[in-house]
């Protein structure tokens, strides 16, 4: 469920709801797996029974509505039996490969189930003039922008001089399903040491070495836990309950699993009285200037799924390719999933190899104009994996799709990269994350502050040096903890840009010198199964001027409806 769909549902019923409440409603829809129309309908019914104004939706009333939805959730459990019965058709095949990494790839038992509205690859490739059923268009609308005066749009397009993928060699012999508590503890201690040094704090006292004392201030550290509405600080050396009643204001934003350094007193063995929280372990930005001196480095970013049962012809991806050519972009980033799971089923392919072949054929046909056009023939294309893609491993972080033949067809252009990945283009460091870490982080928030929500979320990613900080808080993401340590944590420098795709509202924020951008999704569908034009990111990067360069002064970015 997408945010614009929810806004449209409220507006169609004559209601105007504030942005912060809309964001809370998006989370409710995800948590309870209900559509926008069902939520709005439930709210209207609630207003009618309670005789209140439907425009007066606030957090307290939303919480009351959620309680009724929880009751409905219990009644829906029996409906899941059909899904279980269908999934059991492939049970014997999965048993045979349970110990192999390949068993985690999505497969479809479509040789047993009859598929309605089956599509062929040729239908997808040749469907240029086909209008999606019930299509709604908002083409060209800009949802947000930043630094429009930072770049001269008439300047020529700069070439990609250098490109480097970071930590990709770690995927050569990866192991999933392992947990290494010692490595995690080393990661925590590295962050703790930097927080202590940055804030000139006293040395940390181990939780195992705490003793009853007077009001002498001490420093402790660990991961924040929320258990039965009470806060605890947890580490390999023990845990202790936290008392925030005497904490200095303002209290920093708190999140489940957040790595913290806490100062305060320990008057007894049961509760630690908190004076102040510290969470900023951010790394410095690279002091190396971008390695180009003329023109603008033009970048396009979009997130999938680009093909689904409701949008099988990839019309918006084809439009994105044309927009990329018009901008003369030299870098195109596609966040997976490329094929939605239902689209893989709709193709009626019985093996992973068959789906992969379709995957390559479709992308090759759609992306070919990029490489045949003189203005974009040297473009660099990064295709991010996704654990939701029918052709990737079903865990996160997700390895690159090494089975694809596209990098062999275009060895100087196409790169299949893992999710998440950090790379450098002309010495500009960019991190990308196809998984919705922002939603997971927002859901795991413990306290509400006056700080603007998107700035707060972006700050936590940078402060905690992690592209997916809520690794345990979000049970809907199949996180592998050892791979999380290797691929989600940032090393040496904070990226100049962090690009991601979230169901939350699109935004552009600069925090600690890092530009964080939520590009949204290119293809969306509302509750009436109508195709809605989604969004993509258009970024222009100017070269250094007089030996100076920063994200604040040298980057122009827009989020635009396709």
C-alpha positions, 0 to 999 in steps of 0.5 A: 500500500502506497502513501498517495493511494491513502491520500486519494482515498481520504480526499475522495471521501471529502477528508483532508488529513495532516501529513503526520497522521497519513504517515501513521495510517500507512504504518497501520495499513502495513502492520495489519495488511489492509488496503487504503479503502478498508482503512478509510471505510473503517474510519468513516464507520467509526465516525458514524457510530461515534458521531464525530467529524471525519476530518478530526483524525488524530493519533488517539483516535487512530489508536482506538481504530487500531484496536478494532483492527486487531480484533479483525486480524484474529478473524482473518487467520482462518483465511490463510489456510488456503495459502498454506494449502497452495504453498504445500504443492511445492513442499517436496521440492523445497525439502530436497534443497533445504541445505543449499543456498539455491533453495532460498531462491523464489520458485513457483509451482505453476506447472500444477496451478492453472494461471489466468491471464498468462503473459509471454515474454514477447507480450512484455517486450512488444507492449509499447502501445498498450495502455495499462487498465484503469491507468491514472497519470500525474506525469511530471509532477514534482513531489519534492526538490533540493538545491535547484539553484546549485546546478546550471542545467544547461551545462554538458553531461559529465562522463563517469571517469572512475567507478568502484564497488565496495565490499563486493568481493565478500560475496564470493564465498558468502555463508548465510544462517550463521550468527557470530556474537563476538563480531557483533560485540566488536561492532558495538564496542567500535561505535561505543568507543567513538561516541565516548571519544566524540563527547569526551565522556568517562570510560564505560563501565561494563554492565556486569561490573555495576554495583550499588553506589551513591550519586557518582555519575558513571557511563554505561553502553549497550543496545536499547530494548523495549520490554513491556513498555519499559526500557532496558540497556542490553549487552553481552555482559548483562542488562539493566532497566533504565529510569528516564524521569531525571534525564536532561531535555531534550532527549534524543530520539530513541529506537529499538536496537539503537546502540547507546552510551548512557550517563547517570547514576546507579543508586540500586541494583534494579534501575539505572537513573539516566542523565543523558543519552548519546547515539552519534557515532557518525563517520567523517565525510571523505575529504577527497574532491570529486574527480571531474571538473566540467559538466554535470554528472546526471543520475537517474534512480528508480525502484521496482517492482517494474513488472507485476500482474497489474502492470505487466508491460513495463511501460513506466520503465520504458518511459524511464529509459527515455527520460534517462536518454533525454537527460543524457544521464551517465548513471542509472540505478534500478532498485529491485525487485525487478519482477514482482513475485506475482509476475513471475507466477504469471509468466508460468515458468516452472524453474528458476532458470526459466524465470532468469531467462525471461528476466534477462530477455525483458531487461535487455530489450527495454534497456537496449536504447540506452546503449545504442544512443550516442549520448548514453552509450557509456552509461553505467547501470547498477541493478540492485538485488532484492529479497522480494525479487523472484530471481534473488535469494530470499534473505537480506542483505541480498547477494548480487544476481550472478546468474544474469547474462546482462553483464556479459552482454554489456561488460562496460555498462551493466553491474549487478550489485547486492542490496545494500551496496556502497559504490564510488562514482568519480570519487563521490561515495553513494550508498543504495538500499532497496529494502525499506529500512526507513519504515522499519526504523520508523516503526521501531521508534520509542519516543516522539520528539518535535524533530522533523520525522524524515530528518530524525530517520536520516540522522539515525542511519548516519549516526548508527553507521548502518543502512538498515539499523532496525535489523531485529525490530522489523520481523517482516525482513528476513535479516541474516545477522552475519551478512548484516554486519558485513554489508549494512554497516558503514566503514571509514566514511559517511557516504555523500548520498544515501539512496533508498526506496520506502513506502513513506513519503518521498523526501530529500534531506541533508544531514551531517553533510550526507544527502538522504533521498527516498525515491519512492516506487516507479509503479504503484497500484491503488485499492481499485487495482488501478495503475498509478504513476509512481516516482523516480529521482533525478539528480545533477551533480556539479563539479568542485568550484574553487577547490570546494564541493559539498552536497549542500551547494553542488547537488540538485535533486528532484523526485518526479512522477513518471 
